[in-house]
Amino acid sequence: MTQDQRDDSRPALTFLAAFAVVAGLLAWAQLVLLPRMRSVEAAFAEQGRRLEAIEESLALLHFTREPDKDSLHAILDYIEYWAGKLAESGQDLVLYPKLEERLALGTKALRAYGPDAFQALQRRFVAALSEGSAKNGLKAKLLELAKDVDRGQAEELAVEVLTNPSMPSFLRNAAARELLVLDRTKAGDLLREILLYESHKGLRKPDAPYLRQDFHRLPAGMAAQSYMGYWNNVMYYLQSDNPQKEDTLLALLLQPYHNVSTYGAILNGLQQLKSRRAVPYLKQLFDDPVGDLGKPSMRMKMKPRSSSTWRPGGVRLACRISLRPREGGRERQAAPRPPRRGLLLSPSRAP
């Protein structure tokens, strides 16, 4: 081999040597380093679980210092007191963190007590329901803590609160949030039925499917009431796993029963879903609005965009979701198609 040939082969040899070194380091990291890192992470996680269990046991010990007093009763009394103080604080920036820290002691003790505490928690919750708004903070807190005690029974309780029209609105909203944590599929199914059969004024039809359930945990005979914050159900529904979101929102859009807040949440939901099927319905409702869609605030929300090439009557939301990809530097718009009969519930056929 000549000197020139040896010089030409040096870069290739250098590259191969560097490649071999890098490959060796990667193989070492894959076979040795990563397993060690995973084992260390698992050890830290186990230590974290043990520390949490110790903290819960110490919290429970705090309530068993008086042998003549039932520890579970003492825990629930403690939670009731500090939940009330937390509700009274009104999100005070100074007091709120301190009150949450106090309440956390009772929460840890309740977790340590385990599933045996659920029946007592449920009795305390039902008792608080009969005291009006005086213990709203306690009701919401007990509903939140139920899943830390027994997830299965907590899910049943959340379903019963959510689907009971006699429950206070804030509790039904809280139950929807808890059910989304426990079972997103069931939450989506129930929220869809609530959206189709209720409005901000309360239950619209007494034959709602979820009313056939046996409310064996909650007091009977309470009257149905209006549903303040009903529009929140639209947002909760969009967070669920229900596959019929677009159909449901389009059906709600055609119903004349809702208020401005609910229609606004529906329009935002359709925009979030990028629903092209909504375009002809929105154009139709802009020209011939139903219910509160005819109010000035909603007309402004559906006001035609000056930069749009839509025909007169095209609405802002429709313009946003109907744009096709740019072709030749210009935005081309999809021509609006009239609603096809039978695709959605009409206002007269909607539940």
MOTAWO-V481772 format. One record per pair of residues at least 24 apart in sequence whose ideal C-beta (glycine too) atoms are under 10 Angstrom apart, sorted by the first residue. I is the first residue (numbers start at 1). J is the second residue. D is the distance in Angstrom with one decimal. If there is no record, write none. Layout:
i=(I:I)
j=(J:J)
d=(D:D)
This chain:
i=(52:52:52:53:53:53:54:55:55:55:55:55:55:56:56:56:56:56:56:56:56:56:57:57:57:58:58:58:58:59:59:59:59:59:59:59:59:59:59:60:60:60:60:60:60:60:60:61:61:62:62:62:62:63:63:63:63:63:63:64:70:71:71:71:71:72:72:72:72:72:72:72:72:73:73:74:74:75:75:75:75:75:75:75:75:75:75:75:76:76:76:76:76:76:76:76:76:76:76:76:76:77:77:78:78:78:78:78:78:78:79:79:79:79:79:79:79:79:79:79:79:79:80:80:80:80:80:80:80:80:80:81:81:82:82:82:82:82:83:83:83:83:83:83:83:83:83:83:83:84:84:84:84:84:84:85:86:86:86:86:87:87:87:87:87:87:87:88:89:103:103:103:106:106:107:107:107:107:108:110:110:110:110:110:111:111:111:113:114:114:114:115:115:115:115:115:116:116:117:117:117:117:117:118:118:118:118:118:118:118:118:119:119:119:120:121:121:121:121:121:121:121:121:122:122:122:122:122:122:122:122:122:123:125:125:125:125:125:126:126:126:126:127:129:129:129:129:129:129:129:129:130:130:132:133:133:136:136:136:139:139:139:139:139:140:140:140:140:140:140:140:140:141:143:143:143:143:143:144:144:144:144:144:145:146:146:146:147:147:147:147:151:151:151:152:153:154:154:154:154:155:155:155:155:155:155:156:156:156:156:157:157:158:158:158:158:158:159:159:159:159:159:159:159:159:160:160:160:160:160:160:160:161:161:161:162:162:162:162:162:162:162:162:163:163:163:163:163:163:163:163:163:163:163:164:164:164:164:164:164:164:164:164:164:165:165:165:165:165:165:165:165:165:165:165:165:165:165:165:166:166:166:166:166:166:166:166:166:166:166:167:167:167:167:167:167:168:168:168:168:169:169:169:169:169:169:169:169:169:170:170:170:172:172:172:172:172:172:172:173:173:173:173:173:173:173:173:175:176:176:176:176:176:176:176:177:177:177:179:179:180:180:180:180:180:183:183:184:184:184:184:185:185:185:185:186:186:186:187:187:187:187:187:187:188:188:188:188:188:188:188:188:188:188:188:189:189:189:189:189:190:190:190:190:191:191:191:191:191:191:191:191:191:191:191:192:192:192:192:192:192:192:192:192:192:193:193:194:194:194:194:194:195:195:195:195:195:195:195:195:195:195:195:195:195:195:195:196:196:196:196:196:196:196:197:197:198:198:198:198:198:198:198:199:199:199:199:199:199:199:199:199:199:199:200:200:200:200:200:200:200:200:200:200:200:200:200:201:201:201:201:201:201:201:202:202:202:202:203:204:204:204:204:205:207:208:209:227:228:229:230:230:230:230:230:231:231:231:231:231:231:231:231:231:231:232:232:232:233:233:234:234:234:234:234:234:234:234:234:234:235:235:235:235:237:237:238:238:238:238:238:245:245:245:245:245:246:246:246:246:246:246:246:246:247:247:247:247:247:248:248:249:249:249:250:250:250:250:250:250:250:250:250:251:251:251:251:251:251:251:251:252:252:252:253:253:253:253:253:253:253:253:253:253:254:254:254:254:254:254:254:254:254:254:254:254:254:254:255:255:255:255:255:255:255:256:256:256:256:256:256:256:256:256:257:257:257:257:257:258:258:258:258:259:259:259:259:260:260:260:260:260:260:260:260:261:262:262:263:263:263:263:263:263:263:263:263:263:264:264:264:264:266:267:267:267:267:267:267:267:268:268:270:270:270:271:271:271:271:271:272:273:274:274:274:275:275:275:275:276:276:276:276:276:276:276:277:277:277:277:277:277:278:278:278:278:278:279:279:279:279:279:279:279:279:279:279:279:279:279:279:280:280:280:280:280:280:280:280:281:281:281:281:281:281:281:282:282:282:282:282:282:282:282:282:282:283:283:283:283:283:283:283:283:283:283:283:283:284:284:284:284:284:285:286:286:286:286:286:286:286:287:287:287:288:290:291:307:308:309:310:310:311:311)
j=(108:111:112:108:111:112:112:104:105:108:109:111:112:105:107:108:109:110:111:112:113:114:108:109:112:105:108:109:112:104:105:106:107:108:109:110:111:112:113:105:108:109:110:111:112:113:114:109:112:105:106:108:109:105:106:109:110:112:113:109:120:109:112:113:117:109:110:113:116:117:119:120:121:120:124:106:109:105:106:107:108:109:110:112:113:117:120:121:106:109:110:113:117:120:121:123:124:125:138:142:145:106:124:102:103:105:106:107:109:110:103:105:106:107:109:110:121:124:138:141:142:145:106:124:127:128:135:137:138:141:142:106:138:106:107:137:138:141:128:135:136:137:138:139:140:141:142:144:145:134:135:136:137:138:141:137:137:138:140:141:135:136:137:138:139:140:141:137:137:137:141:145:141:145:141:144:145:148:148:142:145:146:148:149:145:148:149:149:148:149:150:149:150:151:152:153:149:150:145:146:148:149:150:145:146:149:150:152:153:154:157:149:150:153:149:145:146:148:149:150:153:154:157:146:149:150:153:154:156:157:217:218:217:157:161:171:217:218:157:217:218:219:219:161:166:167:168:171:218:219:222:219:222:168:168:170:168:170:171:167:168:170:171:174:168:170:171:173:174:175:177:178:174:171:174:175:177:178:174:175:177:178:181:178:175:178:182:178:179:181:182:181:182:183:182:217:178:179:181:182:179:181:182:183:186:187:182:213:216:217:217:218:182:183:186:187:190:183:186:187:190:210:213:215:217:210:213:214:215:216:217:218:215:217:218:186:187:190:191:194:210:233:236:190:191:193:194:208:209:210:211:212:213:215:210:211:213:215:217:218:219:220:222:224:194:197:198:202:203:206:208:210:211:222:223:224:225:226:227:202:203:215:218:219:220:221:222:223:224:225:215:218:222:224:225:227:222:225:227:228:200:202:225:226:227:228:229:230:232:228:229:232:198:227:228:229:230:232:233:227:228:229:230:232:233:235:236:236:232:233:235:236:237:239:240:232:236:239:236:240:236:237:239:240:241:240:241:239:240:241:242:240:241:242:243:240:241:242:236:237:239:240:241:242:236:237:238:239:240:241:242:243:244:245:248:237:240:241:242:244:233:237:240:242:232:233:234:235:236:237:238:239:240:242:248:233:237:240:242:244:245:247:248:251:252:248:351:227:230:233:236:237:230:231:233:234:236:237:248:249:251:252:255:258:262:266:351:248:251:252:255:345:350:351:350:351:224:226:227:230:233:257:351:226:227:230:252:255:256:257:258:259:262:291:226:227:228:229:230:231:257:258:259:260:261:262:292:225:226:227:230:257:258:259:226:227:228:230:227:255:257:350:351:351:351:351:351:262:261:261:258:259:261:262:265:258:259:260:261:262:263:264:265:266:268:261:262:265:262:265:258:261:262:263:264:265:266:267:268:269:265:268:269:272:265:269:265:268:269:272:273:269:270:272:273:275:270:273:274:275:276:277:278:344:275:277:343:344:345:344:345:273:275:278:275:277:278:281:282:339:343:344:345:343:344:345:346:347:349:350:351:344:345:350:278:281:282:284:285:290:293:344:347:350:281:284:285:290:291:293:339:344:345:346:347:348:349:350:290:291:345:346:347:350:351:289:290:291:292:293:294:347:348:350:290:291:292:347:350:290:291:292:293:291:292:295:298:291:292:293:295:296:297:298:301:292:291:292:289:290:291:292:293:295:297:298:301:302:292:297:298:301:293:293:298:301:302:315:316:317:301:317:317:318:321:316:317:318:320:321:321:321:320:321:322:317:318:321:322:318:321:322:323:324:334:337:321:337:339:340:343:344:315:317:318:321:322:310:314:315:317:318:319:320:321:322:333:334:335:336:337:318:322:335:336:337:338:339:340:315:318:336:338:339:343:344:313:314:315:316:317:318:319:321:322:336:310:311:312:313:314:315:318:322:336:337:338:339:313:315:336:338:339:315:312:313:314:315:316:317:318:312:313:315:313:347:347:331:333:333:335:336:335:336)
d=(8.2:8.7:9.8:9.7:9.2:7.7:9.8:9.4:9.3:5.7:9.7:9.5:8.7:10.0:9.0:4.5:6.8:8.7:5.2:3.7:8.8:9.7:8.8:8.9:5.6:9.3:8.1:8.8:8.8:8.4:5.2:7.6:8.1:3.9:4.0:8.6:8.3:6.4:9.8:9.9:7.7:4.5:8.5:8.8:4.2:6.4:9.9:8.4:8.9:6.6:9.2:9.3:6.7:8.9:8.1:5.5:9.6:9.7:9.2:9.1:9.1:7.9:10.0:7.7:9.9:9.0:8.3:6.0:7.9:5.7:9.7:5.4:8.8:7.4:9.3:9.2:8.8:9.2:5.6:9.2:9.7:4.9:5.5:9.2:6.8:7.6:8.9:9.4:8.0:9.8:7.8:9.9:8.2:6.3:6.9:9.1:5.2:9.9:9.3:8.4:9.8:8.9:9.2:8.5:8.4:7.4:4.4:9.8:7.8:9.3:6.7:9.3:4.1:7.2:8.8:7.0:8.9:8.5:7.5:6.6:7.5:7.4:8.9:7.1:9.9:8.1:7.4:9.0:5.1:8.5:8.6:8.8:9.1:6.6:9.7:9.2:9.6:8.8:9.7:8.1:9.4:4.6:4.6:8.8:8.0:4.2:7.9:9.7:9.4:8.6:6.9:9.2:5.4:6.3:9.3:8.2:5.9:9.6:9.9:7.7:8.6:6.3:2.8:7.9:9.8:8.1:8.5:7.6:9.5:9.9:7.5:9.8:9.3:8.8:8.7:9.2:6.2:7.0:9.3:9.7:6.1:9.8:6.7:6.2:8.4:5.1:7.1:7.5:9.8:7.1:8.1:6.1:4.2:9.3:8.7:7.7:8.6:9.0:9.3:9.8:9.5:5.2:8.2:9.9:7.0:4.9:4.4:9.3:5.1:7.7:8.8:9.7:9.4:8.7:9.5:6.9:6.3:9.8:6.0:8.8:9.2:9.2:9.2:7.7:9.5:9.7:7.7:9.6:9.9:6.7:6.2:9.5:9.8:7.6:9.0:9.7:8.5:8.8:10.0:7.1:6.6:6.3:9.6:9.5:9.5:8.0:8.4:8.4:7.1:6.2:8.1:6.7:9.4:9.3:7.8:9.5:7.5:6.8:8.2:9.4:7.8:8.4:5.9:8.1:9.6:6.9:6.8:9.4:5.0:9.6:9.9:9.8:9.4:6.7:5.4:6.3:9.3:6.2:7.0:9.9:8.5:6.5:9.6:9.9:9.9:7.5:9.5:6.4:9.7:6.8:6.1:9.3:6.2:9.4:9.0:8.9:7.1:9.3:9.4:6.5:6.9:9.5:4.5:5.9:7.5:9.6:9.8:9.7:9.3:7.3:6.0:8.5:6.5:8.8:9.2:8.5:9.5:8.8:7.1:8.9:6.7:8.3:7.4:9.8:9.9:9.7:7.0:8.8:5.3:8.1:5.6:5.7:9.2:8.8:7.2:9.8:8.1:6.0:7.9:7.4:8.3:9.3:9.6:6.0:9.8:8.0:7.1:8.2:9.2:4.0:7.2:9.7:6.3:8.4:8.8:8.6:8.6:5.7:9.8:6.1:9.9:10.0:7.9:8.8:9.0:9.5:7.1:6.1:4.5:9.6:8.3:9.4:7.7:8.9:8.7:3.9:7.1:9.6:7.7:9.6:9.4:8.8:8.1:8.6:8.9:8.3:3.5:6.0:5.5:6.6:9.6:7.6:7.8:9.4:8.4:9.7:9.9:7.6:9.8:8.7:9.2:9.4:7.7:7.6:5.3:4.3:5.1:7.4:8.9:7.8:6.9:9.7:9.8:7.3:9.8:8.4:9.0:9.2:8.4:9.3:9.1:5.5:9.0:5.2:7.7:9.9:7.7:10.0:7.5:6.5:9.4:4.5:8.6:9.3:9.2:9.1:6.9:9.1:8.6:8.9:6.3:9.6:5.8:6.4:9.5:9.4:9.2:7.5:5.1:4.6:8.5:7.3:4.9:7.4:9.7:8.7:9.3:9.8:7.2:8.3:8.2:5.0:8.2:8.3:8.9:6.4:9.3:8.5:2.9:5.4:3.0:8.3:8.4:8.2:9.5:9.9:8.1:9.3:6.3:9.3:9.7:9.4:9.0:9.5:10.0:5.5:8.6:9.8:5.7:4.2:9.3:9.2:6.2:7.5:9.0:9.4:6.4:8.2:5.6:6.4:8.4:9.3:5.3:9.7:9.9:9.7:8.9:8.6:8.5:5.8:9.6:8.5:8.6:9.9:5.7:6.8:9.7:6.2:6.3:8.5:8.7:5.9:9.4:9.5:8.9:9.1:9.8:7.0:6.8:7.3:8.4:8.4:7.4:4.9:10.0:5.6:9.3:9.8:5.9:6.8:8.3:8.9:9.9:9.0:7.1:6.4:9.5:7.8:9.7:4.2:5.6:7.8:7.3:9.7:6.7:5.5:7.2:8.3:4.2:7.2:8.3:6.7:4.9:9.7:7.5:6.2:9.8:9.6:5.4:7.2:8.5:7.3:9.3:8.6:4.8:5.4:9.9:8.7:8.3:9.0:6.3:9.8:7.8:6.2:8.7:8.2:9.8:9.9:10.0:8.5:8.0:8.0:7.9:6.1:9.3:8.0:7.5:8.9:4.1:4.3:8.5:7.3:4.5:8.4:10.0:9.0:9.5:7.8:8.6:8.4:9.5:9.2:6.7:9.6:9.1:3.8:5.9:9.8:8.1:5.6:6.1:8.4:7.7:9.7:9.4:7.9:8.8:8.9:5.3:6.5:7.9:7.4:9.3:9.2:6.2:9.0:7.5:5.5:9.5:5.2:9.6:6.5:7.9:9.9:9.8:8.8:8.4:6.8:8.9:9.8:9.8:7.3:7.4:7.8:7.3:6.6:6.2:6.1:9.7:9.1:8.3:5.2:8.6:9.9:5.5:4.6:9.2:9.6:9.3:5.7:8.4:10.0:9.3:8.1:7.4:6.1:7.8:10.0:6.9:8.7:8.3:8.7:9.8:9.9:7.0:9.1:7.8:7.0:9.9:9.9:9.1:6.6:6.6:6.3:5.0:9.4:9.2:6.1:7.6:7.5:8.1:9.7:6.1:4.9:8.6:9.2:4.1:3.7:8.3:8.2:9.7:5.8:10.0:9.0:9.2:6.6:9.3:9.2:8.7:9.3:6.3:6.6:8.6:8.2:5.4:9.2:10.0:9.4:5.0:8.5:6.0:9.9:5.7:5.9:8.9:9.0:9.6:8.2:9.5:9.5:7.7:6.0:5.7:9.0:9.6:6.0:8.4:9.5:9.6:8.4:7.5:6.7:9.8:9.4:8.5:6.7:7.8:9.2:9.3:5.6:9.6:8.8:6.8:9.6:7.4:9.5:5.6:9.8:6.3:6.2:9.8:8.6:8.8:5.3:9.7:9.2:9.8:6.3:9.8:9.1:6.1:6.1:9.9:9.9:6.8:9.3:9.6:8.8:8.8:9.6:7.9:8.6:9.6:7.2:7.1:6.8:9.0:9.4:8.5:8.4:8.4:4.3:8.7:9.9:6.8:4.9:9.5:7.1:9.4:5.4:7.7:8.2:9.8:9.8:4.9:5.4:5.6:5.4:9.1:9.9:8.9:9.6:9.6:6.0:9.8:7.7:9.7:8.6:4.7:8.9:5.7:4.6:9.5:9.0:9.4:8.9:8.3:8.5:9.9:5.6:6.1:6.2:6.0:9.9:5.4:9.9:9.1:9.9:8.8:9.8:9.0:8.0:7.0:8.0:9.9:5.7:7.9:4.6:9.3:9.5:8.2:9.2:5.2:9.4:10.0:6.2:9.1:9.6:7.8:5.8:9.9:8.0:9.0:7.8)
